[in-house]
Amino acid sequence: MHAKIAVGKVLVHHVYRKDKNGNRVAYNDLYIRIGMERMKEIGLKPDEYYVMAIAPAQWYDLLDLKKDDYVYRHLPEDVRKHIDWMKKAEEEGVEIAEG
């Protein structure tokens, strides 16, 4: 199975439920929002479970480099190495290693 890479934003969802005594209690649920276009590209479907490896995104992870190769060529070398690793990981499947 190959892993697909998507950038998502963590959001807070305020939920109100009743406790044992019938009192209204507020809870905060966190959820990850992935754009519908990217979701369709990688084949995610609603109500299915997925295993995700979570890492904070850097500013360059949010760039759409498919549209503009000029930007990629002018990024620092360490950023380009990271982007190349992400592309290769998506093509071959992500291997998780602890450091």
Secondary structure as the mmCIF struct_conf table of DSSP 4:
data_model
#
loop_
_struct_conf.conf_type_id
_struct_conf.id
_struct_conf.beg_label_comp_id
_struct_conf.beg_label_asym_id
_struct_conf.beg_label_seq_id
_struct_conf.end_label_comp_id
_struct_conf.end_label_asym_id
_struct_conf.end_label_seq_id
STRN STRN1 LYS A 9 LYS A 18
TURN_TY1_P TURN_TY1_P1 LYS A 20 ASN A 21
BEND BEND1 GLY A 22 GLY A 22
STRN STRN2 ARG A 24 ARG A 33
HELX_RH_AL_P HELX_RH_AL_P1 MET A 36 ILE A 42
TURN_TY1_P TURN_TY1_P2 GLY A 43 GLY A 43
TURN_TY1_P TURN_TY1_P3 PRO A 46 ASP A 47
HELX_LH_PP_P HELX_LH_PP_P1 PRO A 56 GLN A 58
HELX_RH_3T_P HELX_RH_3T_P1 TRP A 59 LEU A 62
TURN_TY1_P TURN_TY1_P4 LEU A 65 LYS A 67
HELX_RH_AL_P HELX_RH_AL_P2 ASP A 69 ARG A 73
TURN_TY1_P TURN_TY1_P5 HIS A 74 HIS A 74
BEND BEND2 LEU A 75 LEU A 75
HELX_RH_AL_P HELX_RH_AL_P3 GLU A 77 GLU A 92
HELX_LH_PP_P HELX_LH_PP_P2 VAL A 94 ILE A 96
#
